[in-house]
Amino acid sequence: MSVHVFPQLVIPETLAAGPGPGNTDARVLQRFAAAGVADHMQPDVLRGMVECKHMLRAVWGTDNVHTFGVAGTGWSALDMMFSAVQPGDKVVAFANGTFSGIDALTLRIKAATPAELAANPLDPQAASVTVIEVAHGTSVSGEDVERALAEHKPKWAFMAHWETGSGRINDLAGFSEACERHGVLGLVDAVSSLGVEDFRIDDYPGVAGWASCPQKGICCLPLTYAPVSFDDRYMDSLRATGASTYANHPIFEARHWGIVDGQDVEKGTYHRTHSGYAVAAFHEALRLTLEEGLAKRSQSYIHHEDVLRAAVETMGCTVTSNMTSLVVLNLPPALAGREMELVQHCRAQNFGIWPTLSAPVQVRIGILNQLNPRAISDIVMRFAAAIQDLDGTVDMDAVTDVLDQRYGTAIAAE
Ligand SMILES: *Cc1c(COP(=O)(O)O)cnc(C)c1O
């Protein structure tokens, strides 16, 4: 039997201008590639993990001891966070887009009784989970949360902080306050907001569990470490009930990060094989974030999103998002209905913008780790060219005026 060896795999350089993954920082890639071959109990790998844990607490503004990385992507961290939810647990979940919709599905899977899961294994209708659907393009408000928690009195409540599917920021303060008022354990999907918005976990005491990802605001590589943080109430609940997982169990996983019996210890103990490459990359991404400072970075996102927004509005697009790392828009009326065609046209030129993944079809343009006038201008010009390629009209002078006015001499100075 002959085995066909395919030619070496070559993956081109693309401009990641979508909701994520972002443009992995060059410094992170360098540390990833420069890591030596070392096993997961080698002292520098273990030291790196402990240092990551401490830096992550600083980035996330928390004294939660159970703050560390989960090997994988956002869904790995979310799966760990939801692991404390037991069959039959009463849950209220707010869904206002693709990702919070999948989070709500995960919660229905976790909270389903064995009979409910067997009745519909991939989409169980768990009677104990109430999903509050909030219209695409709108945000979950504090009043939405207050009303639902008062009515249903669940053990757990869930909300996405930033819903990347529709580009909407949900009311984190309102969510946390409602959870506190009703003695509910809040769970938050912070996959899109960590490293982009300047917020501190410890300012939201109603939220017991947080989950994020490596490759969006943290500028690291996918499949490295997805941040999680759990407060004492979450850990008490988990200790009392257990969780039906080994690999993604918060207590077992924490041990490799040097967290044993709720205490920091000098070095980690074996939980699973960790990657020295991943540790080196994550370590550098956290250093990068702390060196720049979240206050400065979040201001930079606000500034550059505003320029991109103004530029696409000048092209006749309507923006419906309010996240600062992403613009979600409707094309000008003359191109309505051709969103998917435009996105595919851009992607064929290695300009990686995205459509929405659930109805209605809209265009999503992201600026993760693209925080300078040259990069934003490049994105604007490529997008304008794509509209023209589809025979749309763009007033290029007006677009250039927007860039000149907002950036002034900044481009020339670079
Ligand atoms: C990207 C994203 C996810 C999924 O993360 P992966 O890294 O793809 O696993 C979940 N929730 C939100 C809000 C996201 O933006």
PDBQT file of the ligand as one rigid body, heavy atoms in Angstrom, charges set to zero:
ROOT
HETATM    1  C1  LIG A 501     -14.747  34.136  19.649  1.00  0.00    +0.000 C 
HETATM    2  C2  LIG A 501     -15.789  33.978  20.690  1.00  0.00    +0.000 A 
HETATM    3  C3  LIG A 501     -16.072  32.727  21.260  1.00  0.00    +0.000 A 
HETATM    4  C4  LIG A 501     -15.430  31.442  20.773  1.00  0.00    +0.000 C 
HETATM    5  O1  LIG A 501     -14.070  31.436  21.036  1.00  0.00    +0.000 OA
HETATM    6  P1  LIG A 501     -13.070  30.376  20.318  1.00  0.00    +0.000 P 
HETATM    7  O2  LIG A 501     -11.735  30.966  20.659  1.00  0.00    +0.000 OA
HETATM    8  O3  LIG A 501     -13.390  30.370  18.875  1.00  0.00    +0.000 OA
HETATM    9  O4  LIG A 501     -13.249  29.057  20.945  1.00  0.00    +0.000 OA
HETATM   10  C5  LIG A 501     -17.014  32.674  22.281  1.00  0.00    +0.000 A 
HETATM   11  N1  LIG A 501     -17.625  33.784  22.723  1.00  0.00    +0.000 NA
HETATM   12  C6  LIG A 501     -17.382  35.015  22.198  1.00  0.00    +0.000 A 
HETATM   13  C7  LIG A 501     -18.105  36.202  22.738  1.00  0.00    +0.000 C 
HETATM   14  C8  LIG A 501     -16.453  35.144  21.173  1.00  0.00    +0.000 A 
HETATM   15  O5  LIG A 501     -16.213  36.349  20.652  1.00  0.00    +0.000 OA
ENDROOT
TORSDOF 0
